[in-house]
């Protein structure tokens, strides 16, 4: 296993384990810093949108044009981009709304009435939320791993952006499970395990995709990654950011994320 593969896997592991950080925040802070979360989620969306459209899509396009020529290469890039969107959309369609991990949850929700302890329906909802997050994190793990293999600096930026948006997902798992069981360890454990789907996605990418990672396959996968990241940003991160606080703060985060990503690409290229 090369150093590049190890680094790419570590980035993916870091992003996935951020769900555990969210769970810990739910236990050890008294209130949710909604302004910070709103800005941070907007920042994450800005990073992902900018890097997807300015860097990842362009690199995929260059690879596919080199392999297929201008006409077919451009068509293959655009087609793969929307296949990536459809792929993550398909996953989202199978997540029940009641267990949507992007529904607003706050640390204050941990202060529960005693009557709801041992509520099996609430426990069931928490477990299904953890499962939904795990399913959702799987393609994010593939995206982070493939990006980091191509460009470690790019992979790190994506890993940080995904880690930021995984923090409130950890809260989303912990709140109902702690409500139902009054057991912090169990709530943390399930939150932590749901995040492991991202490094599992990286392992699958390594075992299944790596042997076939020709320039043509790389271009197709990279264009799909761009589509996945844009969909996650528009469908999840921005709506969640606006729920946590006023719209302007989240948009300031988006612009900041784009500016930081633009500057880092200029300095590192």
C-alpha positions in Angstrom: 0.0 0.0 0.0 1.5 3.3 -1.1 1.9 6.4 1.0 -0.7 8.2 -1.2 -3.3 5.5 -0.5 -2.6 5.7 3.3 -3.0 9.5 3.3 -6.2 9.3 1.2 -7.6 6.7 3.7 -6.7 8.8 6.7 -8.4 11.9 5.2 -11.5 9.8 4.7 -11.3 8.4 8.3 -11.0 11.9 9.7 -14.1 13.1 7.8 -16.2 10.1 8.9 -15.2 10.3 12.6 -16.5 13.9 12.8 -20.0 12.4 13.5 -18.5 11.3 16.8 -17.4 14.9 17.5 -21.0 16.0 17.0 -22.1 13.4 19.4 -19.6 14.7 22.0 -20.7 18.3 21.5 -24.2 17.2 22.3 -23.1 15.8 25.6 -20.6 18.3 26.8 -22.0 21.7 25.7 -25.1 23.3 27.2 -26.4 25.1 24.1 -26.0 24.9 20.3 -23.9 27.7 18.8 -26.3 28.1 15.9 -24.5 31.1 14.4 -21.2 29.1 14.2 -22.9 26.0 12.8 -24.8 28.1 10.2 -21.6 29.8 9.1 -19.5 26.6 9.2 -22.1 24.6 7.1 -22.2 27.5 4.6 -18.4 27.5 4.5 -18.4 23.8 3.8 -20.9 24.2 1.0 -18.8 27.0 -0.5 -15.7 24.8 -0.5 -17.4 21.9 -2.0 -19.2 23.8 -4.8 -16.2 25.8 -5.8 -13.8 22.9 -5.8 -16.3 20.7 -7.7 -17.0 23.2 -10.5 -13.6 24.9 -10.8 -11.2 22.0 -10.1 -12.7 18.5 -10.1 -15.0 19.0 -13.1 -12.2 20.6 -15.1 -9.7 17.8 -14.3 -12.3 15.2 -15.2 -13.0 17.1 -18.5 -9.3 17.3 -19.4 -8.9 13.5 -18.7 -11.9 12.5 -20.8 -11.1 14.9 -23.7 -7.6 13.4 -23.8 -9.0 9.9 -24.0 -12.1 10.5 -26.1 -11.5 13.7 -28.0 -13.3 17.0 -27.7 -16.8 15.9 -28.7 -17.2 12.6 -26.8 -15.0 13.9 -24.0 -17.3 16.8 -23.2 -20.4 14.7 -23.4 -18.9 12.0 -21.2 -17.9 14.7 -18.6 -21.4 16.3 -18.4 -23.1 12.9 -18.5 -20.9 11.5 -15.6 -21.5 14.7 -13.6 -25.3 14.2 -13.7 -24.9 10.4 -13.1 -23.2 11.4 -9.9 -26.1 13.6 -9.0 -28.6 10.9 -9.8 -26.6 8.4 -7.7 -26.7 10.5 -4.5 -30.4 11.5 -5.3 -31.3 7.8 -5.5 -29.7 7.2 -2.1 -31.6 10.1 -0.6 -34.9 8.9 -2.0 -34.6 5.7 0.1 -34.0 7.6 3.4 -37.4 8.0 5.2 -38.1 11.7 6.0 -38.7 10.9 9.7 -35.1 9.7 10.0 -33.6 12.3 7.8 -30.1 13.1 9.3 -30.3 16.7 8.1 -33.4 17.6 10.1 -32.5 20.3 12.6 -31.3 19.0 16.0 -29.8 21.1 18.8 -27.7 20.3 21.9 -30.6 21.7 24.0 -32.7 18.7 22.9 -30.6 16.6 25.2 -32.5 18.1 28.1 -35.3 15.7 27.9 -38.3 14.9 30.0 -38.0 11.7 32.0 -41.2 10.4 30.5 -39.6 9.7 27.1 -36.9 7.4 28.5 -37.1 3.8 27.2 -39.4 4.9 24.4 -38.9 2.1 21.8 -40.2 4.3 18.9 -37.6 7.0 19.7 -34.8 4.5 19.9 -35.9 3.0 16.6 -35.8 6.5 15.1 -32.3 7.1 16.4 -31.0 3.7 15.0 -32.6 4.4 11.6 -31.1 7.9 11.6 -27.7 6.3 12.2 -28.3 3.8 9.4 -29.4 6.6 7.1 -26.3 8.6 7.8 -24.1 5.5 7.2 -25.8 4.9 3.8 -25.4 8.6 3.0 -21.7 8.7 4.1 -20.7 5.8 1.9 -20.4 7.7 -1.4 -18.9 10.7 0.4 -16.1 8.3 1.5 -15.5 7.2 -2.1 -15.5 10.9 -3.2 -13.0 11.9 -0.6 -10.7 9.0 -1.2 -10.6 9.3 -5.0 -10.0 13.1 -4.7 -7.2 12.6 -2.2 -5.5 10.1 -4.4 -5.5 12.5 -7.3 -4.5 15.6 -5.3 -3.8 15.3 -1.5 -4.4 19.1 -1.0 -7.7 18.8 -2.7 -8.6 15.7 -0.7 -7.8 17.5 2.5 -10.0 20.4 1.6 -12.9 18.1 0.8 -12.3 16.0 4.0 -12.5 19.1 6.1 -15.7 20.3 4.4 -17.4 16.9 4.8 -16.2 16.7 8.5 -17.9 20.1 9.2 -21.2 18.9 7.8 -20.9 15.5 9.7 -20.8 17.3 13.1 -24.6 18.1 13.1 -25.3 14.6 11.8 -23.6 13.3 15.0 -26.0 15.4 17.0 -28.9 14.1 14.9 -28.1 10.5 15.9 -27.3 11.2 19.6 -30.4 13.2 20.5 -33.1 10.6 19.9 -31.0 7.7 21.2 -30.1 9.5 24.4 -33.7 10.5 24.8 -34.8 6.9 24.5 -32.1 5.2 26.6 -30.6 7.8 28.8 -27.3 6.2 27.8 -24.6 8.5 26.6 -22.2 5.7 25.6 -24.8 4.0 23.5 -25.7 7.3 21.7 -22.0 8.0 21.1 -21.3 4.5 19.9 -24.0 4.5 17.3 -23.0 8.0 16.2 -19.4 6.9 15.9 -20.3 3.8 13.9 -22.4 5.7 11.4 -19.4 7.8 10.5 -17.3 4.7 9.8 -19.3 4.3 6.5 -16.9 6.9 5.0 -13.7 4.9 5.5 -15.6 1.8 4.4 -16.4 3.6 1.2 -12.7 4.4 0.8 -11.9 0.7 1.3 -14.4 -0.3 -1.3 -13.0 2.3 -3.7 -9.5 0.9 -3.1 -10.4 -2.8 -3.5 -12.9 -2.4 -6.4 -12.2 0.8 -8.3 -8.4 1.0 -8.0 -7.6 -2.0 -10.2 -9.7 -0.4 -13.0 -8.5 3.2 -12.5 -7.4 4.1 -16.0 -7.4 7.7 -17.2 -10.8 7.1 -18.8 -12.2 5.6 -15.6 -10.6 8.3 -13.5 -12.3 11.0 -15.6 -15.7 9.4 -15.3 -15.4 8.9 -11.5 -14.0 12.4 -11.0 -16.9 14.0 -12.9 -19.3 11.9 -10.8 -17.6 13.1 -7.6 -18.2 16.7 -8.7 -21.9 15.9 -9.2 -22.2 14.2 -5.8 -20.5 17.2 -4.0 -22.7 19.8 -5.7 -25.8 17.9 -4.8 -24.8 17.5 -1.2 -24.0 21.2 -1.0 -27.3 22.4 -2.5 -29.6 19.7 -1.1 -28.2 19.4 2.4 -25.6 21.9 3.5 -27.2 25.1 2.5 -30.8 24.2 3.7 -29.3 23.0 7.0 -27.2 26.2 7.4 -30.3 28.3 6.9 -32.3 26.3 9.5 -29.6 27.0 12.1 -29.6 30.7 11.6 -30.5 33.6 9.3 -29.8 33.2 5.6 -27.2 36.0 5.3 -24.8 34.3 7.7 -24.9 31.0 5.8 -24.2 32.9 2.5 -21.3 34.7 4.1 -20.0 31.3 5.0 -20.4 30.1 1.4 -18.5 33.1 0.0 -15.8 32.6 2.6 -15.5 28.9 1.7 -15.2 29.7 -2.0 -12.6 32.4 -1.3 -10.5 30.2 0.9 -10.6 27.4 -1.6 -9.8 29.7 -4.5 -6.8 31.1 -2.6 -5.5 27.6 -1.6 -5.8 26.3 -5.2 -3.8 29.4 -6.4 -1.1 28.9 -3.8 -0.8 25.2 -4.2 -0.9 25.0 -8.0 
